[in-house]
Amino acid sequence: MATTPVTTKDPEKPGDRSAVRSLLRLWPYVRPVRVRLFTAAFVAVLASCAGLVIPLVLKWMVDGPVAHGDSAGVWLGALYLLLLGLAEALLFGLRRWLVARPLAGVEAGMRADLYRHLQRLPVAFHDRWASGQLLSRGTTDLMLLRMFLAFPLTFLLVNGVTIVIGVVIMLIQDWSLGLVILGPAIPVIVTCAVFETRYTEVARRAQDQVGDLTTVVEESVLGIRIIKGFGRHRSQERAFRELSRRLRGTELRKAGLLATIWGVIVTLPEVAIGVALVLGAVQVADGSLSAGTLVAFLSTALALRWPVDSIGFLLAMSQEAATATERYFEVMDAEPEGAAGAGLVSGGGSRSPALRGAARAHPRPPSTSLERGDPHRPSGTTARGLTASAAQGLCFDGVSFRYPDAPADSPPLLERIDLHIRPGESMALVGATGSGKTTLTALVPRLHEVTSGRITLDGEDITAMSREELRSKVAVAFEEPTLFSAGVGDNVLMGAQGTAGQDELERALAVAQADFVYALPQGTDTQVGEQGLSLSGGQRQRLALARAVVGRPRFLVLDDPLSALDVHTEAAVEAALRDVLDRTTGLIVAHRPSTVLLADRVALLSGGRIAAVGTHQELLRTNAEYAHLMAGTEEAAR
């Protein structure tokens, strides 16, 4: 319980990535609002230019009205300064208004795309990634990107233009003083380059650590019953404190780097301005420079303090945005579940939909003598020689499976599974713990993809169907039921493809013996809370079963759906479930004889293979392993 999570991906070496290249990947999201962003940048440049005109007005005032005692001219100059200040303020306000709404839309669009993509990613992806890492990418990282688009993206351009124009103005005023001001440029540029390299690595590490910390908080909230039940709050607190300490150290490292570059960027230009002030005062005293020119020069230099001082801050935000972009696209680049019709065949290859349709339309005569994988095997037959017409129902044809991240030389978890469940028949799947029963059932709705072989529903390869079509035909109920923070009825009707009404809901609840919902405070509208933890394990399992049967599926896959029920409730559910199984094709993972008896036949899974198929009584008489499993479960039940 006290273990600390490991980040999903280590930060890349600074030399292996480009902040600009990373940020350019945001262009498809920015392109629809580019006109407003470009307009906002142009408005900001105008505002900065208005600020640079102020020193020129001051020069006119000092060398003109002030030098000649013209009070009316002084008031006129003050009016000019007021108008320029108002124009600058209004233009910056307009820039803010231009970017606020479109950038909120960009953030919302990216978040929606991320959520949509997460729904399409395979189960294996979610098994590998910590939920806190995904959550931080959809919240903190997208907030950083919105802030970058709203501020640094614009002001890196605006401040760059302002500095160039300001330097030109200063050189025109007095080129020697202008060169003094330009003196710190080279050390500032070198410092920025070093800063970017170091800050990139630290920023990535900090954002990954935020994801780790989010994971710990989320797991502690969801597992609060375990933590309290085993008295592990102190160890969890230590784990949280350790991660917080690491994040604090990383943030302090970021702050140290930012303080260093800010110190250099602020100190060197200030020294240059001081030197220019002394030299300019000497020139004014010698009469080689007018007082108005010196005032204008120094005012321009002071006007450039913010654009120069902000370089470190803007670079830091840009680097954080670049790492946030990388983290966002690490998820978006993950391969989603295959497109419709791009199914997998033996060895993970692909076969065109047209060829698959031709194979189904023109099956060749069966040949039981041909081994699976023979290039001359008839396309319309299975490994057991079943013709396409005989393969109605649910058929596993030479199915093998190995997890994608398993070592290449490891044996497959499932190997050459050949199993045929006839239409309207129910089959129990029995095996020792860890034999692969749950994995086999997950292959039917394509929660995992077969490594080789194929699975057919009524003769049609499931990889030839879109996942939407496949999952409209197949309903599943898992041993560990998952409920959402919604009403009881909404949770159950998730299994009905949006077509069921109140009558179907009541029928499904009756099948699952879930009449307890009517005693809840708001009946079927009662919110069950996160993960459904306000209900007992048996109640959650019955609602999951109701969700599986509410849509009257053609194929029903149940993974030990009654394990949390007491014997009396189990008997009532089984009686109602028999009627449902009479009208569908079912595959049921079973551990108890009472559940096995729901099925017409039984398949024994052993060593990753189907070891035997028959009725319950036949296997008890003829298969010692099956008899041992059933005897163990009966003994446990007693």
C-alpha positions in Angstrom: 0.0 0.0 0.0 2.9 2.4 0.6 4.7 1.9 -2.7 5.2 5.0 -4.8 4.2 4.9 -8.4 6.6 5.1 -11.3 6.0 7.6 -14.0 4.8 6.1 -17.3 7.5 7.6 -19.4 10.9 9.0 -18.4 11.6 12.5 -19.5 13.5 12.7 -22.7 17.1 14.0 -22.8 17.1 17.7 -23.5 19.0 17.2 -26.7 16.5 14.7 -28.0 13.6 17.1 -28.3 12.7 20.5 -29.7 10.3 22.9 -27.9 9.4 24.5 -31.1 8.7 21.2 -32.8 6.6 20.1 -29.9 4.6 23.3 -29.8 4.0 23.2 -33.6 1.8 20.1 -33.0 -0.8 22.5 -31.5 -1.4 24.1 -34.8 -4.4 22.0 -35.8 -6.2 23.1 -32.7 -5.1 26.8 -33.1 -5.8 27.0 -36.8 -9.6 27.6 -36.5 -8.9 30.7 -34.3 -5.8 31.9 -36.0 -7.4 35.1 -37.3 -8.3 36.3 -33.8 -4.9 35.3 -32.4 -3.0 37.1 -35.2 -5.3 40.1 -34.7 -4.6 40.0 -31.0 -0.9 39.9 -31.6 -1.1 42.8 -34.1 -3.1 44.8 -31.5 -0.5 44.1 -28.8 2.3 45.3 -31.1 0.4 48.5 -31.7 0.0 48.9 -27.9 3.7 48.4 -27.4 4.5 50.9 -30.2 2.2 53.4 -28.5 4.3 53.0 -25.4 7.5 53.7 -27.4 6.1 57.0 -28.7 5.8 58.4 -25.2 9.7 58.9 -24.9 9.6 60.9 -28.2 6.8 63.1 -26.8 9.0 63.7 -23.7 11.9 64.7 -25.9 9.7 67.2 -27.7 8.4 68.6 -24.4 11.9 68.9 -22.8 13.7 70.4 -25.8 10.7 72.6 -26.8 8.0 73.9 -24.3 10.1 73.2 -21.2 13.3 74.8 -22.6 11.4 77.8 -23.9 9.0 78.3 -20.9 5.9 77.5 -23.0 3.4 76.4 -20.4 0.7 75.9 -23.0 3.0 73.5 -24.9 3.6 71.6 -21.7 -0.1 71.1 -21.2 -0.5 70.0 -24.8 2.3 67.5 -24.3 0.6 66.2 -21.2 -2.6 65.7 -23.2 -0.6 63.7 -25.8 0.9 61.5 -23.0 -2.6 60.9 -21.6 -4.0 59.9 -24.9 -1.1 57.6 -25.6 -1.5 56.0 -22.2 -5.2 55.4 -22.8 -4.6 54.0 -26.2 -2.0 51.6 -24.9 -4.4 50.4 -22.1 -7.4 50.0 -24.4 -5.3 48.1 -27.0 -4.0 45.7 -24.4 -7.6 45.2 -23.1 -8.8 44.5 -26.6 -6.1 41.9 -27.1 -7.2 40.2 -23.9 -10.8 40.2 -25.1 -9.8 38.8 -28.5 -8.0 35.7 -27.1 -10.2 34.8 -24.1 -13.1 33.0 -25.8 -11.2 31.2 -28.6 -8.5 29.9 -26.3 -11.1 28.6 -23.8 -12.6 26.8 -26.9 -9.2 25.4 -27.8 -8.7 24.0 -24.3 -12.2 22.5 -24.3 -11.7 21.0 -27.7 -8.3 19.4 -26.7 -9.8 18.0 -23.5 -12.8 16.6 -25.4 -10.4 15.0 -28.0 -8.4 13.5 -25.2 -11.4 12.0 -23.4 -12.8 10.6 -26.7 -9.4 9.1 -27.5 -9.1 7.5 -24.1 -12.4 5.8 -24.7 -11.1 4.3 -28.0 -7.8 3.1 -26.6 -7.5 -0.6 -25.9 -7.8 -2.1 -22.4 -4.1 -3.0 -22.5 -3.2 0.7 -22.7 -5.2 1.5 -19.6 -3.7 -1.5 -17.8 -0.2 0.1 -18.3 -1.0 3.7 -17.5 -1.7 5.1 -14.1 -5.0 7.0 -13.9 -3.4 10.0 -12.2 -1.0 10.4 -15.1 -3.9 10.5 -17.5 -5.9 12.9 -15.2 -3.0 15.3 -15.0 -2.7 15.4 -18.8 -6.4 16.4 -19.1 -6.3 19.1 -16.4 -2.9 20.6 -15.4 -1.2 20.1 -18.8 -4.1 21.6 -20.7 -4.2 24.5 -18.3 -0.5 25.2 -19.0 -1.2 25.1 -22.8 -4.1 27.5 -22.5 -1.9 29.9 -20.5 0.9 29.6 -23.1 -1.4 30.4 -26.0 -2.9 33.3 -24.1 0.3 35.0 -23.0 3.8 33.7 -23.9 2.9 32.8 -27.5 1.8 36.4 -28.1 4.3 38.3 -26.0 7.4 36.4 -27.2 6.5 38.0 -30.6 5.3 41.3 -29.2 8.3 41.8 -26.9 10.7 40.8 -29.6 9.2 43.4 -31.9 9.2 46.0 -29.1 12.9 45.4 -28.3 13.9 45.7 -31.9 12.0 48.9 -32.4 13.2 50.3 -29.1 16.8 49.6 -29.9 16.5 51.3 -33.3 15.0 54.4 -31.6 17.8 54.5 -29.1 20.5 54.1 -31.9 18.8 57.0 -33.8 18.9 59.1 -30.7 22.6 58.4 -30.0 24.4 55.5 -31.4 27.2 55.4 -28.8 24.7 55.2 -25.9 22.8 52.6 -28.0 25.9 50.4 -28.2 26.3 50.6 -24.4 22.7 49.4 -24.0 23.3 46.5 -26.5 26.4 45.4 -24.6 24.6 42.7 -22.3 22.8 41.1 -25.4 25.4 38.4 -25.9 25.7 37.2 -22.3 21.8 37.3 -22.0 21.5 35.1 -25.2 24.0 32.6 -23.9 22.3 32.4 -20.5 18.9 31.9 -22.2 20.3 29.0 -24.2 21.7 27.3 -21.1 18.5 27.9 -19.2 16.3 26.4 -21.9 18.3 23.1 -21.8 18.3 22.7 -18.1 14.8 23.9 -17.5 13.3 21.6 -20.0 14.4 18.5 -18.1 13.3 19.8 -14.7 9.9 21.0 -16.1 9.2 17.5 -17.5 10.2 15.8 -14.3 7.9 18.1 -12.3 4.9 17.5 -14.5 5.4 13.7 -14.3 5.7 13.9 -10.5 2.4 15.8 -10.4 0.8 12.9 -12.3 2.3 10.4 -9.7 1.0 12.5 -6.8 -2.5 12.6 -8.4 -2.4 8.8 -8.8 -1.7 8.4 -5.1 -4.5 10.8 -4.0 -7.0 9.1 -6.3 -6.0 5.6 -5.2 -6.2 6.6 -1.5 -9.7 8.0 -2.0 -11.0 5.0 -3.9 -9.3 2.6 -1.6 -10.1 4.4 1.7 -12.0 1.3 3.0 -8.8 -0.9 2.6 -6.6 1.8 4.1 -8.8 2.2 7.2 -9.6 -1.5 7.4 -5.9 -2.5 7.6 -4.8 0.6 9.5 -2.5 1.7 6.6 -3.1 5.4 6.8 0.4 6.1 8.2 2.2 4.2 5.4 0.0 5.9 2.8 0.8 9.3 4.4 4.5 8.5 4.2 4.2 7.6 0.6 2.3 10.8 -0.1 4.8 12.8 1.9 7.7 11.3 0.0 6.2 12.1 -3.4 5.4 15.6 -2.1 9.0 16.0 -1.0 10.3 15.0 -4.4 7.9 17.4 -6.2 8.9 20.2 -3.8 12.6 19.6 -4.5 11.9 19.7 -8.3 9.8 22.9 -8.0 12.6 24.5 -6.0 15.1 23.5 -8.7 12.8 25.2 -11.2 12.6 28.2 -9.0 16.4 28.3 -8.7 16.9 28.1 -12.4 14.3 30.9 -13.0 15.9 33.0 -10.3 19.3 32.6 -12.0 18.2 33.7 -15.4 16.1 36.4 -14.0 19.0 37.8 -12.0 21.2 37.8 -15.1 18.5 39.3 -17.4 17.6 42.0 -14.9 21.1 42.9 -13.6 23.0 43.3 -16.8 20.5 45.7 -18.6 20.2 47.7 -15.4 24.0 48.1 -15.2 24.0 49.1 -18.9 21.3 51.7 -18.3 23.3 53.1 -15.4 26.4 53.4 -17.5 24.4 55.1 -20.3 22.9 57.5 -17.8 26.4 58.6 -16.6 27.8 58.9 -20.1 24.7 60.8 -21.3 24.9 63.2 -18.4 28.5 63.9 -19.3 27.5 64.6 -22.9 24.7 66.9 -21.9 27.2 68.8 -19.7 29.6 69.1 -22.6 26.8 70.3 -24.8 27.1 67.5 -27.3 23.7 66.0 -26.4 20.4 67.7 -25.6 18.7 67.1 -22.3 15.5 66.1 -24.2 17.4 63.5 -26.2 18.9 62.0 -23.0 15.4 61.9 -21.4 14.0 60.2 -24.5 16.9 57.7 -24.6 16.5 56.8 -21.0 12.7 56.6 -21.2 13.0 54.3 -24.1 15.5 52.1 -22.2 13.2 52.0 -19.2 10.2 51.1 -21.5 12.2 48.1 -22.7 12.8 46.8 -19.1 9.6 44.7 -19.0 10.1 43.1 -22.5 13.7 42.2 -21.5 12.9 41.2 -17.9 10.0 39.0 -19.0 12.3 36.8 -21.3 13.1 34.3 -18.6 9.5 34.1 -17.4 8.2 33.6 -21.0 10.8 31.0 -21.8 10.0 29.1 -18.6 6.3 29.1 -19.5 7.1 28.1 -23.1 9.2 25.1 -21.9 6.5 24.0 -19.5 4.0 24.2 -22.4 6.3 22.2 -24.7 6.6 19.4 -22.1 2.8 19.6 -21.6 2.3 19.2 -25.3 4.6 16.2 -25.4 2.7 14.6 -22.5 -0.6 15.3 -24.2 0.4 13.8 -27.5 2.0 10.7 -25.8 -1.6 9.7 -25.1 -3.0 11.0 -28.4 -0.4 9.1 -30.4 -1.2 5.8 -28.7 -2.8 3.5 -31.2 -6.6 3.3 -30.7 -8.6 0.1 -31.2 -8.6 -0.8 -34.9 -11.0 0.8 -37.3 -14.0 -1.0 -38.6 -13.1 -3.6 -41.1 -9.4 -3.5 -40.4 -9.5 -6.7 -38.4 -6.6 -8.9 -37.3 -5.8 -12.3 -38.6 -3.3 -14.9 -37.6 0.0 -13.3 -36.7 -1.5 -9.8 -36.3 -1.8 -9.1 -40.1 -4.7 -7.5 -41.8 -7.2 -8.7 -44.4 -9.3 -6.5 -46.6 -13.1 -6.5 -46.0 -13.7 -7.5 -49.6 -11.7 -10.7 -49.2 -13.4 -11.5 -45.9 -16.8 -11.1 -47.5 -15.8 -13.3 -50.4 -14.6 -16.0 -48.1 -17.9 -16.0 -46.3 -20.0 -15.9 -49.4 -18.1 -18.8 -51.2 -17.1 -21.3 -48.6 -15.2 -24.3 -49.9 -16.0 -27.9 -49.0 -14.9 -28.8 -45.5 -11.7 -30.7 -44.9 -11.0 -32.0 -41.4 -7.6 -33.3 -42.4 -6.1 -29.9 -42.9 -4.3 -28.4 -39.9 -4.8 -24.8 -39.1 -2.3 -22.5 -40.7 -2.0 -24.7 -43.9 -2.0 -22.3 -46.9 -4.3 -24.7 -48.8 -6.9 -24.8 -46.0 -10.4 -23.9 -47.4 -11.3 -20.4 -46.5 -14.8 -21.3 -45.5 -13.8 -23.9 -42.8 -12.6 -23.8 -39.3 -9.8 -25.8 -37.8 -12.3 -28.5 -37.0 -13.6 -28.6 -40.5 -16.9 -26.7 -39.7 -18.4 -25.0 -42.7 -19.5 -21.4 -42.4 -23.2 -22.5 -42.2 -22.3 -25.0 -39.4 -20.3 -22.4 -37.5 -23.4 -20.4 -36.4 -23.3 -19.2 -32.8 -20.1 -18.4 -31.1 -17.0 -20.1 -32.5 -13.3 -19.9 -31.3 -11.2 -21.1 -34.2 -7.6 -21.8 -33.3 -7.4 -18.8 -31.0 -4.2 -18.0 -29.3 -3.4 -14.9 -27.1 -0.4 -13.3 -25.6 -0.4 -9.9 -23.9 1.3 -7.3 -26.1 3.8 -6.4 -23.5 4.7 -10.0 -22.7 8.3 -11.2 -23.5 8.5 -12.5 -27.1 9.8 -15.9 -25.9 7.1 -16.4 -23.3 4.4 -19.0 -24.0 1.0 -17.7 -24.9 -1.6 -17.4 -22.2 -4.2 -19.1 -24.5 -3.1 -21.5 -27.2 -5.1 -23.0 -30.1 -8.5 -22.6 -28.5 -11.2 -24.4 -30.6 -14.7 -24.1 -29.1 -18.1 -24.0 -30.7 -21.2 -22.7 -28.8 -24.3 -23.4 -30.9 -27.0 -20.8 -31.3 -29.2 -20.7 -28.3 -26.8 -22.8 -26.3 -25.1 -21.8 -23.1 -21.6 -23.1 -22.2 -19.9 -22.9 -18.8 -16.1 -22.2 -18.8 -14.4 -23.8 -15.9 -10.7 -23.9 -14.9 -8.3 -23.3 -12.1 -7.5 -19.8 -11.0 -5.1 -18.1 -13.5 -6.0 -20.5 -16.3 -7.1 -17.6 -18.6 -10.9 -17.8 -18.3 -11.5 -14.0 -17.9 -9.0 -13.3 -20.7 -10.8 -15.6 -23.0 -14.2 -14.0 -22.4 -12.5 -10.5 -22.9 -11.6 -11.6 -26.5 -15.2 -11.9 -27.5 -16.1 -8.1 -27.3 -12.5 -7.4 -28.4 -11.4 -5.8 -25.1 -8.2 -7.6 -26.2 -7.2 -8.7 -29.7 -6.4 -12.3 -30.5 -2.8 -13.0 -31.3 -3.7 -15.6 -33.8 -6.8 -17.5 -34.9 -10.3 -15.9 -35.1 -13.6 -15.7 -33.3 -16.9 -15.7 -35.3 -20.4 -14.8 -34.4 -22.9 -16.6 -36.5 -20.1 -17.3 -39.0 -18.9 -13.7 -39.2 -15.4 -12.9 -38.1 -15.6 -10.3 -35.3 -12.7 -8.4 -36.8 -14.9 -7.8 -39.8 -17.4 -5.9 -37.7 -17.2 -2.4 -36.3 -16.8 -2.4 -32.6 -20.1 -0.6 -32.3 -21.8 -3.4 -34.2 -20.0 -6.1 -32.3 -20.8 -4.7 -28.9 -24.4 -4.2 -29.8 -24.6 -8.0 -30.3 -22.5 -9.0 -27.3 -23.3 -8.1 -23.7 -20.9 -8.7 -20.8 -21.0 -8.8 -17.0 -17.7 -8.9 -15.2 -16.9 -10.5 -11.8 -15.8 -7.1 -10.5 -18.9 -4.9 -11.3 -18.2 -1.2 -12.1 -20.9 1.4 -11.5 -20.8 5.0 -12.3 -21.8 8.1 -10.4 -25.3 8.2 -11.8 -28.7 6.9 -11.1 -29.4 3.1 -10.7 -31.6 3.1 -13.8 -28.9 5.0 -15.9 -26.3 2.4 -14.9 -28.5 -0.5 -16.0 -29.7 1.1 -19.2 -26.1 1.6 -20.3 -26.4 -1.9 -21.7 -29.4 -1.2 -23.9 -27.8 1.0 -26.6 -30.3 3.7 -25.8 -33.4 1.7 -27.0 -34.8 0.4 -23.8 -37.5 2.0 -21.6 -39.0 1.5 -18.2 -40.5 -1.9 -19.1 -37.1 -3.3 -20.1 -35.5 -1.8 -17.1 -38.0 -3.5 -14.8 -37.6 -6.8 -16.6 -33.8 -6.7 -16.3 -34.0 -5.8 -12.6 -36.4 -8.7 -12.1 -34.0 -11.1 -13.9 -31.1 -10.0 -11.6 -33.3 -10.1 -8.5 -32.5 -6.5 -7.9 -35.8 -5.5 -6.4 -33.9 -3.8 -3.6 -33.6 -0.7 -5.9 -37.3 0.2 -5.3 -36.6 0.6 -1.6 -33.8 3.1 -2.2 -34.7 6.8 -1.4 -35.4 7.8 -5.0 -35.9 4.3 -6.5 -34.2 3.8 -9.8 -33.2 7.5 -9.9 -31.1 7.1 -6.7 -27.5 8.1 -7.3 -25.2 5.2 -6.4 -22.1 7.3 -5.8 -18.6 6.8 -7.1 -17.8 3.2 -8.0 -21.2 2.3 -6.5 -19.6 1.9 -3.1 -22.8 3.0 -1.4 -24.1 -0.5 -2.3 -23.0 -3.9 -1.2 -20.9 -6.2 -3.4 -23.9 -8.4 -4.1 -26.1 -5.5 -5.0 -23.5 -4.1 -7.4 -23.1 -7.5 -9.0 -26.9 -7.8 -9.6 -27.0 -4.4 -11.2 -24.1 -5.4 -13.5 -26.1 -8.5 -14.4 -29.2 -6.4 -15.1 -27.1 -4.1 -17.3 -25.9 -7.2 -19.3 -29.4 -8.6 -20.0 -31.4 -5.3 -20.4 -30.7 -5.0 -24.1 -31.8 -8.6 -24.9 -28.3 -9.4 -26.5 -27.8 -12.2 -29.1 -24.6 -13.2 -27.2 -24.1 -13.0 -23.5 -20.7 -13.3 -21.8 -20.8 -13.6 -18.0 -17.6 -13.7 -15.9 -18.7 -15.5 -12.7 -21.6 -13.1 -12.3 -23.0 -14.6 -9.1 -19.9 -14.9 -7.0 -21.0 -12.2 -4.4 -24.5 -13.5 -3.9 -25.8 -15.6 -1.0 -27.2 -19.0 -1.8 -30.8 -18.0 -1.6 -30.4 -14.9 -3.9 -28.2 -17.0 -6.2 -30.9 -19.6 -6.6 -33.5 -16.9 -7.4 -31.2 -15.2 -9.9 -30.4 -18.5 -11.6 -34.0 -19.4 -12.0 -34.7 -16.1 -13.8 -31.4 -16.3 -15.7 -32.3 -19.7 -17.2 -35.2 -18.1 -19.1 -32.8 -15.4 -20.5 -30.2 -18.0 -21.5 -32.9 -20.0 -23.4 -33.1 -17.1 -25.9 -29.5 -16.2 -26.3 -26.1 -17.8 -26.9 -24.1 -17.6 -23.7 -20.6 -18.1 -22.4 -20.4 -18.2 -18.6 -17.2 -18.4 -16.5 -18.2 -20.6 -13.5 -16.5 -21.6 -10.3 -19.4 -23.2 -8.5 -21.5 -26.3 -9.5 -24.7 -24.2 -9.1 -23.5 -21.8 -11.8 -22.2 -24.6 -14.0 -25.7 -26.2 -14.0 -27.1 -23.1 -15.7 -25.2 -24.1 -18.9 -26.0 -26.8 -21.4 -22.4 -27.9 -21.7 -19.1 -27.3 -20.0 -15.6 -26.5 -21.3 -12.6 -27.2 -19.2 -9.7 -24.7 -19.7 -6.4 -26.1 -18.6 -2.9 -25.0 -19.4 -4.2 -22.4 -21.9 -6.1 -25.0 -23.9 -9.5 -26.5 -23.9 -8.9 -29.9 -22.2 -12.5 -31.3 -22.4 -16.0 -30.4 -23.5 -19.2 -32.1 -22.3 -22.1 -31.9 -19.9 -21.5 -31.5 -16.3 -22.2 -35.1 -15.5 -20.1 -36.4 -18.4 -17.1 -34.5 -17.2 -17.5 -35.6 -13.6 -17.4 -39.2 -14.8 -14.6 -38.9 -17.4 -12.3 -36.0 -16.4 -10.4 -36.2 -13.1 -9.2 -32.6 -13.2 -12.8 -31.3 -13.6 -14.1 -33.6 -10.9 -11.3 -32.3 -8.6 -12.3 -28.7 -9.3 -16.0 -29.3 -8.7 -15.2 -31.3 -5.5 -13.1 -28.4 -4.2 -15.8 -25.9 -4.8 -18.5 -28.0 -3.2 -16.3 -28.5 -0.2 -15.7 -24.8 0.0 -19.4 -24.2 -0.2 -20.0 -26.5 2.7 
